[in-house]
Amino acid sequence: MGDPRTRRVRNNLRIERDNAALYARLAALAGDAPQAQVYRRIAAGEKANAAFWEARLRALGAVVPPVRIGARVRVLGWFARHFGTEFVMPTVVRRVHADYLATPVDRSGHRDHFASPGLLAGAGHRHRAQSGNTQRAAVLGANDGLVSNVSLVMGMAGAATGDRAVLLAGLAGLVAGACSMALGEWLSVNSSREFYQAQITERAERLAAVPEAGLANIADIYRDKGLDPAAAEHLAGHVTASPRATLDMLVREELGVDPAELGGSAWSAAISSFFLFACGALFPVAPYFFTGGGTALAASAATTAVGLSLIGVGTALFTGRNMLFSIARQFGITLGAAAVTWGVGHVLGVTLTG
């Protein structure tokens, strides 16, 4: 098994090298100079971290492994190249949080160059909420489409209803599920937006009636961040000189949202959910367009496996979890659902047809 300290240091080194490679790629692909400069500064810090962990490995008498860039970095780089750096920023921010929490704080005086989540968020701030909602809706939509439709196809196949009935049921499930998913996402995002708009309006009216309340609230926010009372009052006075800045800061700090975005676009989330649900639902039913019987069922299982692997990779990028774990979890959940519906369909088919 090896020395636990050596394993921990090697893991930290892998994280720092992956981060350095990721930010270097983002810097090369960034759409504007300030953004590229931020990424280059982060990459330089991560390289310094990697050098620190290499020195720690040598001090422990261990061999420094060669540089190998992880699959997640390559996939994120591909998405950034084809869809822009803002598209991957929500995933990058979550990755920084996950890596930071997973890295032991035993750096023994080493200056921590880990990228600040706030710094990263600022680099892609304009599209962060919208991209996050769109990515979330896309992953959930594709997953729900595939799992629900493969369960429906297996249930119909278990009932021995015939290839035409399986195909029609699969297509009906695709259309109905995609419409339901899109409507649900649209309502969810719009409801969230309406809630935040009501909260913002309430705060704006309160500030208009009692302006000094804004000064007191912002001073409290600065004190909670660790500033001494005098400095907190001084900074709060500067912020509250502008009513718009006062409201903006209170909304960001108390509600945790960007008042200019309020959770992103409901239409983007709905459209992504519709098409990704349809794409996911198409995997298990597509073979029935071209073949039938046991061949179609086997082909459906194979195309479903491909779809599950792709969704597992997408889920890993979104959550920061290990890709193999995400893929295995997708397979386990889907196999369980398919087995249940096939069994229920088989029992009902036998019972109803005699």
Secondary structure, 3 states (H helix, E strand, C coil): CCCHHHHHHHHHHHHHHHHHHHHHHHHHHCCCHHHHHHHHHHHHHHHHHHHHHHHHHHHCCCCCCCCCCCHHHHHHHHHHHHHCHHHHHHHHHHHHHHHHHHCCCCCCCCCCCCCCHHHHHHHCHHHHHHHHHHHHHHHHHHHHHHHHHHHHHHHHHHCCCCHHHHHHHHHHHHHHHHHHHHHHHHHHHHHHHHHHHHHHHHHHHHHHHCHHHHHHHHHHHHHHCCCCHHHHHHHHHHHCCCHHHHHHHHHHHHHCCCCCCCCCCHHHHHHHHHHHHHHHHHHHHHHHHCCCHHHHHHHHHHHHHHHHHHHHHHHHHHHCCCHHHHHHHHHHHHHHHHHHHHHHHHHHHHHHHC
